[in-house]
Amino acid sequence: MSTSTRAEEPSQAVPAGRNVDRPVVFFDTTLRDGEQSPGISLNKSEKVEIAQQLVRLGVDVIEAGFPATSPGDFEAVQAIAREVTGAVICGLARCVESDIRTCWEAIKDAERPRIHTFVSTSDIHLEHQIKKTRAEVLDLTKEMVDLAVSLCPGDVEFSAMDATRSDVDFLAQVIQVAVEAGATTINVPDTVGYTLPAEFSALIETLHRKVPRLAEVVVSVHCHNDLGLAVANSLAAIEHGATQVEVAINGLGERAGNAALEEIAMALVTRKDVLQRPVNIVTTEIARTSRMVSNLTGYQVQPNKAIVGKNAFAHESGIHQDGVLKERTTFEIMHAKDIGLGESDIVLGKHSGRHALKARLAELGIHLTGEELDEAFRRFKVIADKKKQVTALDLEALANEEIREREDLYQLTRFYVSSGSDIIPTSQVEVLRQGEAQSGKAFSGGSVESIFLAIDDAVGLSGTLMDYRVRSVSSGKDSLAEVRVVVEVDGRTFAGQAVAIDVLGASAKAYMRALNNVAQHREASGARPDRVF
């Protein structure tokens, strides 16, 4: 690997002519880079549901997936392109002709499609990953951007993978070629989360000087969080001329994740006195979007997570509590209502009807009709008979449960557990696959283990349990239980998440869902290319 040319120190002000008066473009990659997190395996319906919520959140560009990786990913990207309006729908493709053509086929029906293509530019990647010379990368960039523009004129994004470890002069050459070939967005990714904010600022400034035509296009940044600096690097780039940030809900993504959408959005809103850049994000949808993504991916948000963690607006210290009671702004720089928290939580009871349920779900941004609404209403009645009050959090969990089951290959219809201090736990389960009942049973040392083994027996799949977590959806002894499991099958991890009034029931459904993800993965043919960015 050759020594990279250092970027010069950044100036304090953003040079003119860089569209800095326009809103920062939020490019969300939850459904692409976020899904590359270990154990996440979203089905088509779940991806469409998240994409629709991202539109309500005000996201400008949705990277729906990497269509060439598998038929399943192609179908999901195509479904989002056809069903979701209100944002640019983007697909990712390597600088490979077949990738780019497959990507176009997946996104071409979108209201506003975008092809996003990339190639490595660092010497370490050229030597060890793609095994190409600098000259070959320059030629490939021109050829593949030309192809992408011919298919999707007017909206092509080009990324220089591992840009922050690249020789800056060569990086500028590649970017110049991409701009001249017609790329309308140039992305500068910190692929391995290596750079520091001052270095990134200097790099953006240097690229603007070395490639004057960058002023004609959108300049994007994609920052990983390996050193915990993804948000800091993104904001530093924005201060020095970047006009698009690539982000993910809850900071999901490869390794330590991506820059968190909610953190960048609220930084820009809260510190607009300094950053002076408007956004299109509807901040009151942040908490709801975070919960949806957490529920559907099975990735729980840490309590002390900025903006969306459950402790983000909590005060334990007596001094802090006293100050907040006297004047909220003494210890709170944001209001919980700004991100969609603090609204009335008590919504429905056991006497509420179908119309009331549908209306309240619509207020939460969840739209169910026909059989989906019928099933959600049935589940609601079961819960309402056991709980005095059904909260908004309960309704979200129930609706997400219905969404997740739409494409399940196996459905758990009933289970039975016999357990006690003096007996060996015994479990029996019945599952349906395409209308055919399959049963299983098991004896084991623990109730949860016996349920999992019985499901293995019924389905014919066996997973090694890697993680098992239980939490309450809301407060109170009658709260719904949310269970997340991670299983390993064939050397690959799969997650499952479910909610139920009973912990054992939630455990059985969560494990069943993990095995459904295994089965769906086995049904899809084709291997995933090397993961990127």
C-alpha positions as CSV (number, residue, x, y, z in Angstrom):
1,M,0.0,0.0,0.0
2,S,1.5,3.3,-1.0
3,T,1.5,6.3,1.3
4,S,-1.6,8.5,0.8
5,T,-1.1,12.1,0.0
6,R,-2.3,14.2,3.0
7,A,-5.2,16.5,2.5
8,E,-4.5,20.1,3.4
9,E,-6.0,21.7,6.5
10,P,-9.6,22.9,6.1
11,S,-10.5,26.5,6.1
12,Q,-13.1,27.8,8.5
13,A,-15.8,28.8,6.1
14,V,-17.5,26.8,3.4
15,P,-16.6,28.2,-0.1
16,A,-19.4,29.7,-2.1
17,G,-21.2,27.8,-4.9
18,R,-21.7,24.5,-3.0
19,N,-25.5,24.5,-2.6
20,V,-25.1,24.9,1.2
21,D,-28.3,26.9,1.4
22,R,-30.3,23.9,0.3
23,P,-31.5,21.2,2.8
24,V,-29.0,18.4,3.5
25,V,-30.0,15.4,1.5
26,F,-30.6,12.4,3.8
27,F,-29.7,9.1,2.0
28,D,-30.9,6.2,4.2
29,T,-29.2,2.9,3.8
30,T,-31.0,1.0,6.6
31,L,-32.4,-1.5,4.0
32,R,-29.0,-2.1,2.4
33,D,-26.0,-1.5,4.7
34,G,-28.2,-1.8,7.8
35,E,-29.4,-5.2,6.8
36,Q,-25.8,-6.3,6.5
37,S,-25.6,-6.4,10.3
38,P,-25.2,-9.9,11.5
39,G,-28.5,-11.7,12.1
40,I,-30.8,-9.3,10.3
41,S,-32.8,-10.9,7.6
42,L,-35.8,-8.8,6.5
43,N,-38.4,-10.2,4.2
44,K,-40.0,-8.3,1.3
45,S,-43.0,-7.0,3.2
46,E,-40.9,-5.8,6.1
47,K,-38.7,-3.9,3.8
48,V,-41.6,-2.2,2.1
49,E,-43.1,-1.3,5.5
50,I,-39.8,0.3,6.6
51,A,-39.5,2.1,3.3
52,Q,-43.0,3.6,3.6
53,Q,-42.1,4.8,7.1
54,L,-38.9,6.3,5.9
55,V,-41.0,8.4,3.5
56,R,-43.1,9.6,6.4
57,L,-39.9,10.5,8.2
58,G,-38.9,12.7,5.3
59,V,-35.9,10.8,4.0
60,D,-34.9,12.1,0.5
61,V,-33.2,8.9,-0.9
62,I,-33.9,5.3,0.1
63,E,-31.2,2.8,-0.7
64,A,-33.5,-0.2,-1.0
65,G,-30.9,-2.9,-1.4
66,F,-28.2,-4.6,-3.6
67,P,-30.3,-6.3,-6.3
68,A,-27.5,-8.4,-7.8
69,T,-26.8,-10.2,-4.5
70,S,-29.8,-12.6,-4.6
71,P,-33.2,-13.1,-6.2
72,G,-34.8,-12.2,-2.9
73,D,-33.0,-8.9,-2.6
74,F,-33.9,-8.1,-6.3
75,E,-37.6,-8.8,-5.5
76,A,-37.6,-6.6,-2.4
77,V,-35.9,-3.7,-4.2
78,Q,-38.4,-4.1,-7.1
79,A,-41.3,-4.1,-4.7
80,I,-40.1,-0.9,-3.0
81,A,-39.6,0.7,-6.4
82,R,-43.1,-0.1,-7.5
83,E,-45.0,0.5,-4.2
84,V,-43.2,3.4,-2.4
85,T,-43.5,6.9,-3.6
86,G,-42.3,10.2,-2.2
87,A,-38.5,9.5,-2.2
88,V,-35.8,8.6,-4.7
89,I,-35.4,4.8,-4.7
90,C,-31.8,3.7,-5.1
91,G,-30.2,0.3,-5.8
92,L,-26.5,-0.5,-5.3
93,A,-24.3,-2.1,-7.9
94,R,-20.6,-2.8,-8.2
95,C,-18.8,-1.4,-11.2
96,V,-19.7,-4.6,-13.0
97,E,-22.0,-4.6,-16.1
98,S,-24.3,-7.4,-14.9
99,D,-24.7,-5.7,-11.5
100,I,-25.6,-2.4,-13.1
101,R,-28.1,-3.9,-15.5
102,T,-29.7,-6.0,-12.8
103,C,-29.9,-2.9,-10.6
104,W,-31.7,-1.0,-13.3
105,E,-34.2,-3.8,-13.9
106,A,-35.0,-3.7,-10.1
107,I,-35.5,0.1,-9.8
108,K,-36.7,1.2,-13.3
109,D,-40.4,1.3,-12.2
110,A,-39.7,3.7,-9.4
111,E,-41.2,7.2,-9.4
112,R,-37.6,8.5,-9.2
113,P,-34.9,5.8,-9.6
114,R,-31.2,6.0,-8.9
115,I,-28.3,3.7,-9.7
116,H,-25.5,3.8,-7.1
117,T,-22.3,2.2,-8.4
118,F,-18.9,1.9,-6.7
119,V,-15.3,0.8,-7.1
120,S,-12.4,0.7,-4.7
121,T,-9.7,3.4,-4.9
122,S,-7.3,2.7,-2.0
123,D,-4.1,0.9,-2.9
124,I,-4.7,-1.7,-0.2
125,H,-8.1,-2.6,-1.9
126,L,-6.6,-2.4,-5.4
127,E,-3.8,-4.8,-4.5
128,H,-5.6,-7.2,-2.1
129,Q,-9.4,-7.1,-3.0
130,I,-10.1,-6.2,-6.6
131,K,-6.6,-6.8,-7.9
132,K,-6.6,-4.0,-10.5
133,T,-4.2,-1.2,-11.4
134,R,-5.0,2.5,-11.0
135,A,-5.3,2.8,-14.8
136,E,-7.8,-0.1,-14.9
137,V,-9.9,1.6,-12.2
138,L,-10.0,4.8,-14.1
139,D,-11.1,3.0,-17.3
140,L,-13.7,0.9,-15.4
141,T,-15.1,4.0,-13.7
142,K,-15.7,5.8,-17.0
143,E,-17.2,2.7,-18.7
144,M,-19.5,1.7,-15.9
145,V,-20.7,5.3,-15.1
146,D,-21.4,5.7,-18.8
147,L,-23.5,2.6,-18.7
148,A,-25.4,3.6,-15.6
149,V,-26.1,7.1,-17.1
150,S,-27.4,5.5,-20.3
151,L,-29.9,3.4,-18.3
152,C,-30.8,6.0,-15.6
153,P,-30.1,9.4,-17.0
154,G,-30.2,12.3,-14.6
155,D,-29.6,10.4,-11.3
156,V,-26.4,8.2,-11.0
157,E,-24.3,8.1,-7.8
158,F,-20.7,7.0,-7.8
159,S,-18.8,6.0,-4.7
160,A,-15.0,5.6,-4.3
161,M,-14.8,2.8,-1.8
162,D,-12.2,3.3,1.0
163,A,-11.8,6.9,-0.1
164,T,-10.3,8.1,3.2
165,R,-7.4,5.7,2.8
166,S,-6.8,6.5,-0.8
167,D,-4.1,8.6,-2.4
168,V,-5.9,11.9,-2.6
169,D,-4.5,12.8,-6.1
170,F,-5.6,9.4,-7.5
171,L,-9.0,9.8,-5.7
172,A,-9.5,13.2,-7.3
173,Q,-8.7,11.7,-10.8
174,V,-11.3,8.9,-10.3
175,I,-13.9,11.4,-9.1
176,Q,-13.1,13.7,-12.1
177,V,-13.7,10.8,-14.5
178,A,-17.0,9.9,-12.8
179,V,-18.3,13.5,-13.0
180,E,-17.3,13.9,-16.6
181,A,-19.1,10.6,-17.4
182,G,-22.3,12.0,-16.0
183,A,-22.5,11.0,-12.3
184,T,-24.8,13.5,-10.5
185,T,-23.8,12.5,-6.9
186,I,-20.2,11.7,-5.8
187,N,-19.9,9.8,-2.6
188,V,-16.8,9.9,-0.4
189,P,-17.0,7.0,2.0
190,D,-15.0,6.4,5.2
191,T,-15.5,2.7,4.5
192,V,-13.6,1.4,7.6
193,G,-14.3,4.2,10.0
194,Y,-10.6,5.2,9.9
195,T,-10.5,9.0,9.5
196,L,-10.8,11.8,12.1
197,P,-13.1,14.8,11.7
198,A,-10.3,17.3,11.0
199,E,-8.9,14.9,8.4
200,F,-12.3,14.4,6.7
201,S,-12.9,18.2,6.6
202,A,-9.5,18.6,4.9
203,L,-10.3,15.8,2.4
204,I,-13.6,17.4,1.3
205,E,-11.9,20.8,1.0
206,T,-9.0,19.3,-1.0
207,L,-11.3,17.4,-3.4
208,H,-13.3,20.6,-4.1
209,R,-10.0,22.3,-5.0
210,K,-8.7,19.5,-7.1
211,V,-12.0,18.7,-8.9
212,P,-13.7,22.1,-9.5
213,R,-16.7,20.4,-11.2
214,L,-17.7,19.0,-7.8
215,A,-19.6,22.3,-7.4
216,E,-21.9,21.0,-10.1
217,V,-23.0,17.8,-8.3
218,V,-24.1,16.5,-5.0
219,V,-21.2,15.7,-2.7
220,S,-22.1,12.8,-0.4
221,V,-20.3,11.2,2.6
222,H,-20.8,7.7,4.0
223,C,-19.2,7.2,7.4
224,H,-18.7,4.1,9.5
225,N,-18.5,4.1,13.2
226,D,-15.5,1.9,13.9
227,L,-13.9,4.6,16.1
228,G,-17.2,6.0,17.2
229,L,-16.8,9.0,14.9
230,A,-19.4,8.4,12.1
231,V,-21.7,11.3,13.2
232,A,-18.8,13.6,14.0
233,N,-17.1,12.9,10.6
234,S,-20.5,13.4,8.8
235,L,-21.1,16.8,10.5
236,A,-17.5,17.9,9.8
237,A,-18.0,17.1,6.1
238,I,-21.3,19.0,6.0
239,E,-19.6,22.0,7.5
240,H,-17.1,21.9,4.7
241,G,-19.3,21.4,1.6
242,A,-20.9,18.0,1.7
243,T,-24.5,18.2,0.7
244,Q,-25.7,14.6,1.2
245,V,-25.2,12.3,4.2
246,E,-25.6,8.5,4.1
247,V,-27.1,7.3,7.3
248,A,-29.1,4.4,8.9
249,I,-31.8,4.3,11.5
250,N,-30.4,3.5,15.0
251,G,-26.9,3.6,13.4
252,L,-27.3,0.0,12.0
253,G,-24.7,-1.3,9.6
254,E,-21.6,-3.3,9.0
255,R,-19.3,-3.9,12.1
256,A,-19.9,-0.9,14.4
257,G,-22.5,0.5,12.1
258,N,-23.2,3.7,10.2
259,A,-23.8,7.3,11.1
260,A,-27.2,7.4,12.9
261,L,-29.9,9.3,11.0
262,E,-31.5,10.5,14.2
263,E,-28.3,11.9,15.6
264,I,-27.3,13.9,12.6
265,A,-30.8,15.2,12.0
266,M,-31.2,16.4,15.6
267,A,-27.7,17.9,15.6
268,L,-28.6,19.9,12.5
269,V,-31.9,21.0,14.1
270,T,-30.7,21.7,17.6
271,R,-27.5,23.5,16.5
272,K,-28.8,25.2,13.5
273,D,-27.3,28.4,15.0
274,V,-23.9,27.0,14.1
275,L,-24.4,24.5,11.3
276,Q,-27.0,26.6,9.4
277,R,-28.2,23.8,7.2
278,P,-31.9,23.0,6.8
279,V,-33.3,19.4,6.7
280,N,-36.4,17.8,5.3
281,I,-36.6,15.2,8.1
282,V,-39.9,15.2,10.1
283,T,-38.3,14.9,13.5
284,T,-41.6,13.9,15.2
285,E,-41.4,10.6,13.3
286,I,-37.9,9.7,14.6
287,A,-39.0,7.7,17.7
288,R,-41.6,5.7,15.8
289,T,-39.2,4.9,13.0
290,S,-36.6,3.8,15.5
291,R,-39.0,1.5,17.2
292,M,-40.2,0.0,13.9
293,V,-36.7,-0.8,12.7
294,S,-35.7,-2.2,16.1
295,N,-38.8,-4.4,16.2
296,L,-38.5,-5.7,12.6
297,T,-34.7,-6.3,12.7
298,G,-34.6,-7.6,16.3
299,Y,-31.8,-5.2,17.1
300,Q,-32.7,-3.5,20.4
301,V,-31.6,0.1,21.0
302,Q,-29.2,0.5,23.9
303,P,-30.7,2.5,26.8
304,N,-28.1,5.3,26.6
305,K,-28.3,5.6,22.8
306,A,-28.4,9.3,21.9
307,I,-31.8,10.6,20.8
308,V,-33.8,7.3,20.8
309,G,-32.5,5.4,23.8
310,K,-35.0,5.0,26.6
311,N,-32.7,7.0,28.9
312,A,-32.1,9.8,26.5
313,F,-34.7,12.0,28.3
314,A,-34.5,10.4,31.7
315,H,-33.0,12.2,34.8
316,E,-31.7,10.2,37.8
317,S,-29.6,12.8,39.5
318,G,-31.4,14.8,42.1
319,I,-29.7,18.0,40.9
320,H,-30.8,17.3,37.3
321,Q,-34.4,16.4,38.4
322,D,-34.7,19.6,40.4
323,G,-33.4,21.7,37.5
324,V,-35.7,20.1,34.9
325,L,-38.7,20.6,37.2
326,K,-37.9,24.3,37.6
327,E,-37.0,24.8,33.9
328,R,-36.7,22.0,31.4
329,T,-33.9,23.7,29.4
330,T,-31.5,23.6,32.4
331,F,-30.6,20.0,31.5
332,E,-32.5,19.2,28.3
333,I,-31.3,20.6,25.0
334,M,-34.2,18.9,23.1
335,H,-37.8,18.2,23.9
336,A,-39.0,14.6,23.9
337,K,-42.0,15.7,21.8
338,D,-39.6,16.9,19.1
339,I,-38.8,13.3,18.2
340,G,-42.4,12.0,18.7
341,L,-42.3,11.0,22.4
342,G,-44.5,12.3,25.2
343,E,-47.8,11.8,23.5
344,S,-50.8,10.2,25.2
345,D,-50.0,6.5,25.6
346,I,-53.3,5.0,26.7
347,V,-55.3,4.4,23.6
348,L,-57.7,1.4,23.6
349,G,-59.5,-1.1,25.8
350,K,-61.3,-4.4,25.4
351,H,-64.5,-2.7,24.4
352,S,-62.9,-0.8,21.5
353,G,-64.0,-1.8,18.0
354,R,-62.4,-2.6,14.7
355,H,-62.8,1.0,13.4
356,A,-61.2,2.5,16.5
357,L,-58.2,0.1,16.1
358,K,-57.8,0.9,12.4
359,A,-57.9,4.6,13.1
360,R,-55.4,4.4,15.9
361,L,-53.0,2.3,13.9
362,A,-53.3,4.9,11.1
363,E,-52.3,7.6,13.5
364,L,-49.2,5.5,14.2
365,G,-48.4,5.3,10.5
366,I,-49.5,1.7,10.2
367,H,-52.1,0.9,7.6
368,L,-53.8,-2.5,7.6
369,T,-56.8,-3.6,5.6
370,G,-58.8,-6.8,4.8
371,E,-57.4,-10.0,6.3
372,E,-54.4,-8.2,7.9
373,L,-56.7,-5.9,9.8
374,D,-59.0,-8.9,10.8
375,E,-56.0,-10.8,12.2
376,A,-54.6,-7.7,14.0
377,F,-58.1,-7.1,15.5
378,R,-58.3,-10.7,16.7
379,R,-54.9,-10.4,18.4
380,F,-55.8,-7.0,19.9
381,K,-59.0,-8.6,21.4
382,V,-56.9,-11.4,22.9
383,I,-54.5,-8.9,24.5
384,A,-57.3,-6.5,25.6
385,D,-59.0,-9.3,27.4
386,K,-55.9,-9.8,29.5
387,K,-54.8,-6.2,29.9
388,K,-56.8,-3.3,31.2
389,Q,-55.2,-0.8,28.8
390,V,-53.6,-1.3,25.4
391,T,-50.9,1.3,24.8
392,A,-49.5,2.7,21.6
393,L,-46.4,0.7,22.1
394,D,-48.5,-2.5,22.4
395,L,-50.4,-1.6,19.2
396,E,-47.1,-1.0,17.3
397,A,-45.8,-4.4,18.5
398,L,-49.0,-6.2,17.5
399,A,-49.1,-4.6,14.1
400,N,-45.5,-5.4,13.4
401,E,-46.2,-9.0,14.5
402,E,-48.8,-9.2,11.8
403,I,-46.5,-7.6,9.2
404,R,-43.7,-10.1,10.0
405,E,-46.0,-13.2,9.5
406,R,-47.2,-12.3,6.1
407,E,-44.4,-14.2,4.3
408,D,-43.5,-16.8,7.0
409,L,-43.1,-20.3,5.5
410,Y,-43.9,-21.9,8.8
411,Q,-46.6,-20.7,11.2
412,L,-46.8,-21.8,14.9
413,T,-50.5,-22.7,15.5
414,R,-50.2,-24.1,19.1
415,F,-47.8,-25.2,21.7
416,Y,-48.1,-27.0,25.0
417,V,-45.5,-27.0,27.9
418,S,-45.6,-29.1,31.0
419,S,-43.1,-27.8,33.6
420,G,-42.5,-27.7,37.3
421,S,-39.9,-27.9,40.0
422,D,-40.1,-31.7,40.2
423,I,-40.7,-32.7,36.6
424,I,-38.7,-32.6,33.4
425,P,-40.2,-30.0,31.1
426,T,-42.1,-31.4,28.2
427,S,-43.2,-29.5,25.1
428,Q,-45.4,-30.2,22.1
429,V,-45.9,-27.9,19.1
430,E,-47.9,-27.8,15.9
431,V,-46.8,-25.8,12.9
432,L,-48.3,-25.2,9.5
433,R,-46.4,-25.2,6.2
434,Q,-48.6,-24.3,3.2
435,G,-51.6,-25.6,5.0
436,E,-50.0,-28.9,6.1
437,A,-49.8,-29.5,9.9
438,Q,-46.5,-30.8,11.3
439,S,-46.0,-31.7,14.9
440,G,-43.0,-32.0,17.2
441,K,-42.2,-32.8,20.8
442,A,-39.2,-32.7,23.1
443,F,-38.1,-33.3,26.7
444,S,-35.4,-31.2,28.2
445,G,-34.0,-29.5,31.3
446,G,-35.7,-26.2,30.7
447,S,-39.1,-25.0,29.5
448,V,-37.7,-22.6,26.8
449,E,-35.1,-25.2,25.6
450,S,-37.8,-27.9,25.3
451,I,-40.0,-25.6,23.2
452,F,-37.1,-24.8,20.9
453,L,-36.2,-28.5,20.5
454,A,-39.9,-29.4,19.8
455,I,-39.9,-26.7,17.0
456,D,-36.7,-28.2,15.6
457,D,-38.5,-31.6,15.6
458,A,-41.5,-30.2,13.8
459,V,-39.7,-28.1,11.2
460,G,-36.7,-30.4,10.5
461,L,-34.2,-27.6,11.1
462,S,-31.9,-27.3,14.0
463,G,-30.3,-24.1,15.1
464,T,-27.6,-23.5,17.7
465,L,-28.9,-20.8,20.1
466,M,-26.4,-17.9,20.1
467,D,-28.4,-15.2,22.0
468,Y,-31.7,-15.0,23.8
469,R,-33.1,-11.8,25.2
470,V,-36.4,-10.9,26.9
471,R,-37.8,-7.4,27.6
472,S,-41.2,-5.8,28.4
473,V,-42.8,-3.7,25.6
474,S,-44.3,-1.3,28.1
475,S,-44.5,-0.9,31.9
476,G,-46.6,-3.0,34.3
477,K,-46.8,-6.7,35.2
478,D,-49.2,-7.3,32.3
479,S,-46.9,-5.9,29.7
480,L,-46.4,-7.7,26.5
481,A,-43.1,-9.7,26.4
482,E,-40.7,-9.1,23.5
483,V,-38.2,-11.9,22.8
484,R,-35.3,-11.8,20.5
485,V,-33.3,-14.9,19.6
486,V,-30.2,-15.4,17.4
487,V,-29.5,-18.9,16.0
488,E,-26.6,-20.2,14.0
489,V,-27.3,-22.6,11.1
490,D,-24.8,-23.7,8.5
491,G,-22.3,-21.2,9.9
492,R,-24.6,-18.2,9.4
493,T,-26.6,-16.3,12.1
494,F,-30.3,-15.6,11.8
495,A,-32.4,-13.5,14.2
496,G,-36.0,-13.9,15.2
497,Q,-38.2,-11.5,17.2
498,A,-41.7,-11.8,18.5
499,V,-44.1,-10.4,21.1
500,A,-46.9,-12.1,23.1
501,I,-48.6,-11.7,26.5
502,D,-46.7,-14.8,27.6
503,V,-42.9,-15.1,27.7
504,L,-43.0,-18.8,26.6
505,G,-45.3,-17.9,23.7
506,A,-43.1,-15.0,22.6
507,S,-40.0,-17.3,22.9
508,A,-41.6,-20.0,20.7
509,K,-42.7,-17.5,18.1
510,A,-39.3,-15.7,18.0
511,Y,-37.5,-19.0,17.6
512,M,-40.0,-20.0,14.9
513,R,-39.3,-16.8,13.1
514,A,-35.5,-17.3,13.2
515,L,-36.0,-20.7,11.5
516,N,-38.3,-19.1,9.0
517,N,-35.5,-16.8,8.1
518,V,-33.2,-19.8,7.7
519,A,-35.8,-21.5,5.4
520,Q,-36.3,-18.4,3.3
521,H,-32.5,-18.0,2.9
522,R,-32.2,-21.6,1.8
523,E,-34.9,-21.1,-0.8
524,A,-33.2,-18.1,-2.3
525,S,-30.4,-19.0,-4.7
526,G,-27.3,-17.1,-5.4
527,A,-24.5,-15.9,-3.1
528,R,-24.0,-12.4,-1.8
529,P,-20.9,-10.6,-3.2
530,D,-18.4,-9.1,-0.8
531,R,-20.2,-6.7,1.5
532,V,-19.3,-3.1,0.9
533,F,-18.8,0.4,2.3
